[in-house]
Amino acid sequence: MVADGFYRGGQPESLAGFKFLKQQGITNISEEKDDKANPPKLTLNRKEAGKIALWVTNLVSAKRVAAAANVKDIKVVLVGQRTVDSYLACSPRTLPATLKALTEALDSMKKDGSYEKIIKSYESR
């Protein structure tokens, strides 16, 4: 665990990681409403006011958000092993046969590896 005060990190307050860091007693966090504000604040100089040394985000959006902010050469220093389940919401009026078909299609995709291939394609963006 990174000692509080050693690095200043930035993260949008809506991410679960923000709450996790706070629960761990890490207080040197730059809270942002929008993740786009973090990449331009990255610096290796830990004493530079208003800047951050670490950006807590997810792999799927990090490259896109950094590119939109014209920030290059982002280096991944730690990848968490935590996963978040995804869900598909359907109308209560969705026919049971449709729900069954969706479930079977997803099960089939997981079995043949196409589901994992889709997930990996987002990680590489």
N, C-alpha and C positions, 0 to 999 in steps of 0.2 A: 504494500500500500504506500502511496506517495504521502510523505509527511506534510501536514497542513502548513501552509506558508512557504514551503520550499518552491513550489510551482504555483502559478496562477493559471487556473483553467477556465475556459469558457464553454458554455452549453446553454441551449434553450431551456427555459425552466419547465417546459411541457414534457420533456423526455423523462422516462423512468429513471435514467441514470442520475439525473439531477437530484431526485429524491433520495436515491441510494447514497450518493456522496454526502448529502446533508445528514442522513442517518448514521453515516460512519464518522461524523464529526468534522468533515472537511468543510471549511467555511470560506476559504480563499477562492471563491467561485465568482466569475463574472456572469451575472444572470442576464440573459437576453430574451426578448419576446420572440425574436426571429433569428433563426440559425444563420441567416445570410450575414449577420453583423460580425460573426466570429472569425472567418478566414482573414479578413484584412487586419485583424488585431494580433495575428500570430507574430511572435518574435522569439529569438533565442535569448534576448537580454531580459532576464527576470526582473530587473529593477525599473524597466521602462514603464512609466505610468500609463494606465489605460490599455495596456497590451496583455496578451496571454501567451503562455508557453505551450499549453496543451489545449486541444479542442476535443471535447467529448461529443461524439456524434455517432452515426451509424455508417457502415461501409457502403450501403446502397446509395445514400444521398450525398456523402462527403465529396466525391469527385465532382458531381454536378454542381453542388453549392459553391465549392472552391472555384471551379471554372467560371461560374457566373460572376464571381467577385474578382475575377482575373488574378487569382492566386495560384501559383504553380509550385511544383516540387513539395507537395504535402507528403510527409513520411508517416506511415502507420507505425506506432511504437508499441501498441498493445491492442489485442483483439480479445474482447470478452467472450466467454463461452455461453453467455445467456442467450436464450432464444425466446421469441415472442410468437405465440400462436396467432394465426390469421383466421378470420371468419368471413363467411359470406352470409349476409343478411337477405332473407327472402320475405316477401309479403306473406301474411298469415293466410292469404287466399291462394298461395301457390299449391298446385295440385300435388298430392303425395307421390304420384308417379314421377313428376318432375324432380322432386327432392331426392327420390330414390335414384333416378338417372344421374343427377349431379354427384351424389355420393359414390355411386359405382364408377363414374368417370374419373373422379379424383383418386379412388382406390386403385384403379387400373393404371393411372399415370404414375402413382407412387411405386407400383409394382414393376412397371417397365422402365423406370428411371427417367421418364420425360419430366416429371414434376421437379426432380432435383436439378435437371438440366436447365429448366426455366429459372429456378432460384439462383443458380450459379451465374446465369447470364446477367442478372441484375447486380450481383456482387462485383462483376468485372467492368461495369460501366463507370 
